[in-house]
């Protein structure tokens, strides 16, 4: 149980005076390009609560962008990381290795989809994992082209910016980007021209046709997709899309990569979101929820693909840091012991039920989607003509602001900036979950 009291408390304006003082210091010392959703400065966090320097306690529907799934101070994470800190903080696995790195790789081999022989390499961040997945796929296939999808997000490094679909704030002014990256359609059911029921078959056919004609399947090293697209708006590709793309990759000797950085580790009610349609990727990238808040990432995949790069071709000074590995083992222990897949499914049941009732009253809610504790509502222009799906970014911003003022931390996303995304810690109490939903419901009345 978290040491942080599991109750919302708003005792000042948000942000409060102490946060505002710290914000002034931040403005003077921190680069302006580093943004924050809500400039309240945290002192403690755990369970479903973030406590700030002014004593406010906010209900957490963000989890540090899907990182603190086990809570921000989970007992097993703290215990294991503390013990490792006392032994040693670093040796560099490429200099003198240690058991924790190996044990994390063994856990990844056990937990990721498929019964084939698997190996892993550990890194620091999701973007690093994606970059290394591309390196591995190119080494294995001896090909260069990389295929990604509309609305996809893969990171902020040069290569992963090129792979990311959204210009602002991720790509604008930072080019030129890495070459040999090609973008094809995704089955975005809510916005598919002929209807969601046709999106899976039509989008996969379009994507495969574009790959075949514009790139040449024989030139493609990797096809990379998020099984639930995160920053793009929590888009679940319509049924049939992922299996069709995966089969095309297999048939053409292309490495199929599932980017599970946001959707992995129980977030969607399964260990990995690609399991929903039985898709077994060749490589899977993970980060975020893997280590309970410490920086760790991984590429896991078929042993013969993972072994393709030459010795010394993969690595990094901090990759698989021993403290982060210890934290990951604590996070995985917590996920298993508390059945966080079951918790995520219960969160989905509660949230979708409440949000559906709100949608009956507020036609600004165009779509409710997602799985587990990865739920979103897409907001559209209402009060015009029936079925108007014009994105309503202003409503998303207004709702987020209203929630923040009442002590509920929520995030926006989406290619059009019109999606509210909900990523509560999987350990959140149901009372806090419902209280947060009450705040959202009240916020709708005010826009």
C-alpha positions as CSV (number, residue, x, y, z in Angstrom):
1,X,0.0,0.0,0.0
2,X,1.3,3.5,-0.8
3,X,2.5,5.7,1.9
4,X,0.8,8.6,0.1
5,X,-2.8,9.0,1.4
6,X,-5.2,7.8,-1.3
7,X,-7.5,10.8,-1.3
8,X,-7.8,13.8,-3.5
9,X,-7.1,17.1,-1.7
10,X,-7.2,20.6,-3.3
11,X,-6.0,23.2,-0.8
12,X,-4.7,26.0,-3.1
13,X,-5.2,27.1,-6.7
14,X,-3.5,24.7,-9.1
15,X,-0.7,25.4,-9.5
16,X,-0.2,26.8,-6.0
17,X,2.2,29.5,-4.8
18,X,5.1,27.1,-4.1
19,X,4.7,25.5,-7.5
20,X,4.6,29.0,-9.0
21,X,7.9,29.9,-7.2
22,X,9.5,26.8,-8.6
23,X,8.2,27.5,-12.0
24,X,9.9,30.9,-11.9
25,X,13.2,29.1,-11.1
26,X,12.5,26.5,-13.8
27,X,11.9,29.3,-16.4
28,X,15.4,30.7,-15.6
29,X,17.3,27.4,-15.6
30,X,15.5,24.9,-17.8
31,X,15.4,25.1,-21.6
32,X,12.1,26.4,-22.9
33,X,11.7,23.5,-25.3
34,X,11.0,21.2,-22.4
35,X,7.3,21.5,-21.8
36,X,5.0,20.3,-19.0
37,X,1.3,19.4,-19.1
38,X,0.7,20.9,-15.6
39,X,3.3,22.9,-13.8
40,X,2.7,21.5,-10.3
41,X,5.9,20.3,-8.7
42,X,5.7,16.8,-7.2
43,X,7.0,15.8,-3.8
44,X,5.4,12.4,-3.4
45,X,3.4,10.0,-5.5
46,X,2.0,6.5,-5.2
47,X,-1.0,4.4,-5.9
48,X,-3.4,6.7,-7.7
49,X,-2.2,10.0,-6.2
50,X,0.4,12.7,-7.0
51,X,1.1,15.1,-4.2
52,X,2.6,18.6,-4.9
53,X,4.7,21.0,-3.0
54,X,1.6,23.0,-1.9
55,X,0.0,19.9,-0.3
56,X,-2.5,19.3,-3.1
57,X,-3.2,15.7,-3.9
58,X,-4.2,15.0,-7.5
59,X,-5.8,11.9,-8.8
60,X,-3.4,10.5,-11.4
61,X,-4.9,9.6,-14.8
62,X,-1.6,9.9,-16.5
63,X,0.9,7.5,-14.8
64,X,3.8,9.6,-16.1
65,X,2.6,8.7,-19.7
66,X,1.9,5.0,-19.0
67,X,5.1,4.5,-16.9
68,X,4.0,4.0,-13.3
69,X,1.5,1.2,-14.0
70,X,2.5,-0.4,-10.7
71,X,2.3,3.0,-8.9
72,X,5.0,5.6,-8.5
73,X,6.5,4.1,-5.3
74,X,5.7,0.4,-5.6
75,X,7.1,-1.6,-2.7
76,X,8.8,-4.3,-4.7
77,X,10.4,-1.7,-7.1
78,X,11.7,0.4,-4.2
79,X,12.9,-2.7,-2.3
80,X,14.8,-4.2,-5.2
81,X,16.2,-0.9,-6.5
82,X,17.4,0.1,-3.0
83,X,19.2,-3.2,-2.5
84,X,20.9,-2.8,-5.9
85,X,21.9,0.8,-5.1
86,X,23.7,-0.5,-2.0
87,X,25.7,-3.1,-4.0
88,X,26.7,-1.0,-7.1
89,X,25.1,1.6,-9.3
90,X,26.9,0.8,-12.6
91,X,29.7,-1.2,-14.2
92,X,28.4,-1.1,-17.8
93,X,27.1,-4.4,-19.0
94,X,29.5,-4.2,-22.0
95,X,32.5,-4.1,-19.6
96,X,31.6,-6.4,-16.7
97,X,28.1,-7.9,-16.9
98,X,25.7,-8.7,-14.0
99,X,22.9,-11.1,-13.3
100,X,20.0,-8.5,-13.2
101,X,20.4,-7.8,-16.9
102,X,20.2,-11.5,-17.8
103,X,17.3,-12.0,-15.5
104,X,15.3,-9.2,-17.2
105,X,16.0,-10.8,-20.6
106,X,14.8,-14.2,-19.3
107,X,11.6,-12.6,-18.0
108,X,11.1,-10.9,-21.4
109,X,11.5,-14.2,-23.2
110,X,8.9,-15.8,-20.9
111,X,6.3,-12.9,-21.1
112,X,6.4,-11.8,-24.8
113,X,4.2,-13.6,-27.3
114,X,5.3,-16.7,-29.1
115,X,7.0,-19.9,-28.1
116,X,10.1,-19.5,-30.3
117,X,13.6,-19.0,-28.9
118,X,14.0,-15.4,-27.9
119,X,16.8,-13.0,-26.9
120,X,16.8,-9.4,-25.8
121,X,19.0,-6.3,-25.7
122,X,18.4,-3.6,-23.1
123,X,18.5,0.2,-23.6
124,X,17.4,3.4,-21.8
125,X,14.3,4.7,-23.6
126,X,11.6,3.8,-26.1
127,X,13.2,5.8,-28.9
128,X,16.5,3.9,-28.3
129,X,14.6,0.6,-28.5
130,X,12.9,1.5,-31.8
131,X,16.2,2.7,-33.3
132,X,17.9,-0.6,-32.3
133,X,15.0,-2.6,-33.7
134,X,15.6,-1.0,-37.0
135,X,19.4,-1.7,-36.7
136,X,18.7,-5.3,-35.9
137,X,16.2,-5.7,-38.8
138,X,18.6,-4.1,-41.3
139,X,21.4,-6.4,-40.1
140,X,19.2,-9.5,-40.4
141,X,17.6,-8.7,-43.8
142,X,20.4,-6.8,-45.5
143,X,17.7,-4.4,-46.6
144,X,17.2,-0.7,-45.8
145,X,13.6,0.5,-46.1
146,X,11.4,0.9,-43.0
147,X,7.6,1.1,-43.2
148,X,5.6,3.0,-40.6
149,X,2.0,4.1,-40.4
150,X,-0.2,7.2,-40.3
151,X,-0.8,8.5,-36.8
152,X,2.2,6.6,-35.4
153,X,4.6,7.8,-32.8
154,X,8.0,6.2,-32.2
155,X,10.2,8.8,-30.5
156,X,12.2,12.1,-30.6
157,X,15.6,11.1,-31.9
158,X,16.4,11.8,-35.5
159,X,15.5,8.4,-36.9
160,X,12.4,8.0,-34.7
161,X,11.2,11.6,-35.5
162,X,11.3,10.6,-39.1
163,X,9.2,7.5,-38.2
164,X,6.7,9.6,-36.2
165,X,3.7,11.0,-38.1
166,X,2.9,14.1,-36.1
167,X,4.7,17.4,-37.0
168,X,4.0,19.6,-33.9
169,X,5.6,19.4,-31.5
170,X,7.8,16.5,-32.4
171,X,9.3,17.2,-35.8
172,X,8.7,20.9,-36.7
173,X,12.0,22.6,-37.4
174,X,14.3,19.6,-36.6
175,X,14.9,18.2,-40.1
176,X,16.3,16.8,-42.3
177,X,15.4,13.4,-41.1
178,X,16.8,9.9,-41.8
179,X,16.1,8.5,-45.2
180,X,14.4,5.3,-46.3
181,X,11.3,5.7,-44.1
182,X,7.9,5.2,-45.8
183,X,4.4,5.9,-44.3
184,X,1.3,3.9,-45.2
185,X,-2.4,4.1,-44.1
186,X,-3.6,2.6,-40.8
187,X,-7.1,1.2,-40.1
188,X,-8.4,4.2,-38.1
189,X,-12.0,2.9,-37.8
190,X,-13.7,6.0,-36.5
191,X,-12.4,8.1,-39.4
192,X,-12.3,5.5,-42.2
193,X,-14.2,6.9,-45.2
194,X,-16.3,3.8,-45.8
195,X,-17.0,3.0,-42.2
196,X,-15.2,1.1,-39.4
197,X,-16.5,-2.2,-40.5
198,X,-14.5,-1.9,-43.7
199,X,-11.3,-0.3,-42.3
200,X,-9.4,-3.5,-41.5
201,X,-9.6,-5.1,-44.9
202,X,-9.4,-1.9,-46.9
203,X,-6.6,-0.2,-45.0
204,X,-4.4,-3.4,-45.0
205,X,-5.0,-3.8,-48.8
206,X,-4.0,-0.1,-49.4
207,X,-0.9,-0.4,-47.2
208,X,0.2,-3.6,-48.8
209,X,-0.4,-2.1,-52.3
210,X,1.6,1.0,-51.5
211,X,4.5,-1.1,-50.1
212,X,4.5,-3.4,-53.1
213,X,4.3,-0.7,-55.7
214,X,6.1,2.3,-54.2
215,X,8.9,0.6,-52.2
216,X,9.1,-3.0,-53.2
217,X,8.6,-5.7,-50.6
218,X,12.1,-7.0,-51.3
219,X,13.6,-3.7,-50.2
220,X,11.8,-3.6,-46.8
221,X,13.8,-4.4,-43.7
222,X,11.0,-3.8,-41.1
223,X,7.4,-2.9,-40.7
224,X,6.9,-1.1,-37.4
225,X,3.5,-0.4,-35.7
226,X,2.0,0.3,-32.3
227,X,-0.7,-2.4,-31.7
228,X,-2.6,0.5,-30.1
229,X,-1.4,3.8,-31.5
230,X,-0.5,6.0,-28.5
231,X,0.2,9.6,-29.2
232,X,-1.8,9.4,-32.4
233,X,-5.0,9.1,-30.4
234,X,-5.2,5.6,-28.8
235,X,-6.3,4.2,-32.1
236,X,-7.0,0.5,-32.1
237,X,-6.4,-0.7,-35.7
238,X,-9.7,-2.2,-36.9
239,X,-9.9,-6.0,-36.6
240,X,-8.0,-7.9,-39.2
241,X,-5.5,-5.2,-40.0
242,X,-2.6,-6.3,-37.8
243,X,-2.9,-10.0,-38.8
244,X,-2.9,-9.0,-42.5
245,X,0.1,-6.8,-42.2
246,X,2.0,-9.4,-40.1
247,X,1.3,-12.1,-42.6
248,X,2.4,-9.9,-45.5
249,X,5.7,-9.3,-43.6
250,X,6.2,-13.0,-43.0
251,X,5.5,-13.9,-46.6
252,X,8.0,-11.4,-47.8
253,X,10.9,-11.9,-45.4
254,X,10.2,-8.5,-43.6
255,X,10.8,-8.2,-39.9
256,X,7.5,-7.3,-38.2
257,X,8.0,-5.1,-35.2
258,X,5.4,-4.4,-32.5
259,X,6.1,-1.1,-30.7
260,X,4.6,-1.9,-27.3
261,X,6.3,0.9,-25.5
262,X,3.0,2.5,-24.3
263,X,0.7,-0.4,-24.7
264,X,2.8,-3.2,-23.0
265,X,3.1,-4.6,-19.5
266,X,-0.5,-5.1,-18.6
267,X,-1.7,-1.7,-19.8
268,X,-4.4,-3.1,-22.1
269,X,-5.4,-6.0,-19.9
270,X,-2.9,-8.3,-21.6
271,X,0.8,-8.5,-21.1
272,X,1.1,-7.1,-24.7
273,X,-1.6,-5.5,-26.9
274,X,-0.6,-7.5,-30.0
275,X,-1.9,-10.6,-28.2
276,X,-5.5,-9.4,-28.7
277,X,-5.6,-10.8,-32.3
278,X,-3.0,-13.5,-31.7
279,X,-0.2,-11.6,-33.6
280,X,3.3,-12.8,-32.8
281,X,5.8,-10.2,-33.8
282,X,9.3,-10.9,-34.9
283,X,10.6,-8.2,-32.6
284,X,8.8,-6.3,-29.8
285,X,10.0,-3.0,-28.3
286,X,9.2,-2.1,-24.7
287,X,10.0,0.7,-22.3
288,X,7.6,2.9,-20.1
289,X,5.9,0.5,-17.8
290,X,8.7,-2.0,-17.7
291,X,10.6,-0.7,-14.7
292,X,8.1,1.2,-12.4
293,X,9.5,4.6,-13.3
294,X,13.2,3.9,-13.8
295,X,14.7,4.3,-17.3
296,X,14.8,1.0,-19.1
297,X,13.9,-0.3,-22.5
298,X,14.2,-3.5,-24.5
299,X,14.1,-5.1,-27.9
300,X,13.0,-8.7,-27.6
301,X,12.6,-11.1,-30.5
302,X,13.5,-14.2,-32.4
303,X,16.9,-15.4,-31.5
304,X,18.2,-15.7,-35.0
305,X,17.1,-12.1,-35.8
306,X,18.5,-10.7,-32.5
307,X,21.8,-12.4,-33.1
308,X,22.2,-10.8,-36.6
309,X,24.3,-7.8,-35.6
310,X,28.0,-8.3,-35.0
311,X,29.4,-8.5,-31.5
312,X,29.7,-4.9,-30.2
313,X,27.1,-3.7,-32.7
314,X,24.4,-3.2,-30.0
315,X,24.7,-1.5,-26.6
316,X,25.2,1.8,-24.9
317,X,26.9,3.0,-21.7
318,X,23.8,2.9,-19.5
319,X,21.7,0.3,-21.4
320,X,20.3,-2.2,-18.9
321,X,21.6,-0.2,-15.9
322,X,21.6,-2.5,-12.8
323,X,19.3,-0.4,-10.7
324,X,16.8,-0.1,-13.5
325,X,17.0,-3.9,-14.1
326,X,16.3,-4.4,-10.4
327,X,13.3,-2.1,-10.6
328,X,12.0,-4.0,-13.6
329,X,12.1,-7.2,-11.8
330,X,10.2,-5.6,-9.0
331,X,7.6,-4.2,-11.4
332,X,7.1,-7.6,-13.0
333,X,6.8,-9.2,-9.6
334,X,4.1,-6.7,-8.7
335,X,2.2,-7.2,-12.0
336,X,2.1,-10.9,-11.4
337,X,1.2,-10.8,-7.7
338,X,-1.5,-8.3,-8.1
339,X,-2.9,-9.6,-11.4
340,X,-2.6,-6.2,-13.0
341,X,-4.0,-7.5,-16.3
342,X,-7.2,-8.2,-14.3
343,X,-7.1,-4.8,-12.7
344,X,-6.7,-3.2,-16.2
345,X,-9.8,-5.0,-17.5
346,X,-11.8,-3.8,-14.5
347,X,-10.6,-0.2,-15.1
348,X,-11.8,-0.6,-18.7
349,X,-15.2,-1.9,-17.5
350,X,-15.7,1.0,-15.1
351,X,-14.4,3.8,-17.4
352,X,-16.2,2.7,-20.6
353,X,-19.5,2.3,-18.7
354,X,-19.2,5.8,-17.2
355,X,-17.9,7.4,-20.5
356,X,-20.7,5.8,-22.5
357,X,-23.3,7.4,-20.2
358,X,-21.5,10.8,-20.7
359,X,-21.6,10.4,-24.5
360,X,-25.4,10.0,-24.3
361,X,-25.6,13.5,-22.9
362,X,-22.8,15.2,-24.7
363,X,-22.5,14.9,-28.5
364,X,-19.0,16.4,-28.4
365,X,-17.9,12.9,-27.6
366,X,-17.4,11.3,-31.0
367,X,-15.8,8.1,-30.0
368,X,-14.8,6.1,-26.9
369,X,-12.0,3.6,-27.5
370,X,-9.1,1.7,-26.1
371,X,-8.5,-1.4,-24.0
372,X,-7.7,-2.0,-20.4
373,X,-6.3,1.2,-18.7
374,X,-5.5,2.8,-22.0
375,X,-8.8,4.5,-22.7
376,X,-9.6,7.6,-24.8
377,X,-12.4,9.8,-25.9
378,X,-12.2,11.7,-29.2
379,X,-13.9,15.1,-29.2
380,X,-15.6,16.5,-32.2
381,X,-17.6,19.6,-33.2
382,X,-21.1,19.3,-32.0
383,X,-24.3,21.2,-32.5
384,X,-23.8,21.4,-36.3
385,X,-25.0,18.5,-38.5
386,X,-25.4,14.9,-37.4
387,X,-22.3,12.9,-37.7
388,X,-19.9,15.9,-37.9
389,X,-16.5,14.5,-37.0
390,X,-14.6,17.7,-37.3
391,X,-11.8,17.5,-34.6
392,X,-12.4,19.7,-31.6
393,X,-9.0,20.4,-30.0
394,X,-10.4,23.4,-28.1
395,X,-12.8,21.1,-26.2
396,X,-10.0,18.7,-25.3
397,X,-7.9,21.6,-24.0
398,X,-10.8,23.1,-22.1
399,X,-11.7,19.8,-20.5
400,X,-8.1,19.0,-19.5
401,X,-7.8,22.5,-17.9
402,X,-11.1,22.0,-16.0
403,X,-10.0,18.6,-14.7
404,X,-6.6,20.0,-13.6
405,X,-8.2,22.8,-11.6
406,X,-10.3,20.2,-9.7
407,X,-7.3,18.0,-8.9
408,X,-7.4,15.4,-11.7
409,X,-4.3,15.0,-13.9
410,X,-5.3,14.1,-17.4
411,X,-3.5,14.1,-20.7
412,X,-4.5,15.0,-24.3
413,X,-3.2,13.4,-27.5
414,X,-4.1,12.7,-31.1
415,X,-2.9,13.8,-34.5
416,X,-5.6,16.6,-34.3
417,X,-5.1,17.4,-30.6
418,X,-8.7,16.4,-29.9
419,X,-8.3,13.3,-27.8
420,X,-8.4,13.0,-24.0
421,X,-6.4,9.9,-23.0
422,X,-6.7,8.2,-19.7
423,X,-3.8,6.1,-18.3
424,X,-4.4,5.6,-14.6
425,X,-2.0,3.5,-12.6
426,X,-3.3,-0.1,-12.7
427,X,-3.2,-0.1,-8.8
428,X,-5.6,2.9,-8.5
429,X,-8.4,2.4,-6.1
430,X,-11.9,2.2,-7.6
431,X,-13.1,5.0,-5.4
432,X,-10.4,7.3,-6.9
433,X,-11.2,6.0,-10.4
434,X,-14.9,6.9,-10.0
435,X,-14.1,10.3,-8.3
436,X,-11.9,11.1,-11.3
437,X,-14.7,10.2,-13.7
438,X,-17.1,12.4,-11.6
439,X,-14.7,15.3,-12.2
440,X,-14.7,14.6,-16.0
441,X,-18.5,14.4,-16.0
442,X,-18.7,17.8,-14.3
443,X,-16.2,19.3,-16.6
444,X,-18.4,18.4,-19.6
445,X,-21.2,20.5,-18.1
446,X,-18.9,23.5,-18.2
447,X,-17.8,23.5,-21.9
